Amino acid sequence: ETVLTQSPATLSLSPGERATLSCRASQGVNGHLHWYQQKAGQAPRLLIYDASNRASGIPARFRGSGSGTDFTLTISSLEPEDSAAYYCQLRSNWPPSWTFGQGTKVEIK
Amino acid sequence: EVQVVESGGGLVQPGGSLRLSCAASGFTFSAYSMNWVRRAPGKGLEWISYISPSSTTIYYADSVKGRFTISRDDAKNSLYLQMSSLRDEDTAIYYCAREDYDRIGSFDYWGQGSLVTVSS
């Protein structure tokens, strides 16, 4: 089973700064790596699918990149509403499972 | 508009049972795979179960295998999670999530969640 490790656990930045979130897989991923945002008290929302494609309605300041075992979510210029937990996720074929990283919490100062 | 709405959560004693429901609307429910995902207090997201269209394929996470049962009723556009032998560590918000038809393994629509508290 592929394990996803996210870093850092917490990121505290000011509005306008760039946030760089990392997701490392324990083995090579076939590209179907996705990112979600979950704000306090809300349902998770799909941000990025297949490593680098923004989901519908997601602002351009969110960018996904990476391949193989290393993936990155970049928020180019933080807005106050970006305060949330961010998770990477993939589907493994064997054993059949859907795995999430442990999350990165982004705090806006 | 696509919507999924969970219900059925509540307080239950350890060893007890509870059934969650998820009502779907705004899309052809029968054509989509559906999942349950939970988030325990202070922890991250955990996938727990999957069901394919027509219920032909079902998977569970090891943490719930043998205790939880996923099912669907396409005539009612509804997804269910029957939970039994509940433990303290099953306390969580339970989300119903649709798996995207084209983007393998991604969950494109989520409900607001249903809180399950296991406590004596």
Interface residues (C-beta under 8 A of the other chain):
Chain A: H32 H34 Y36 Q38 Q42 A43 P44 R45 L46 Y49 D50 N53 A55 A85 Y87 Q89 L90 R91 P96 S97 W98 T99 F100 G101 Q102 G103
Chain B: N35 V37 R39 G44 L45 E46 W47 Y50 Y59 A61 Y95 A97 D100 R103 I104 G105 S106 F107 D108 W110 G111 Q112 G113
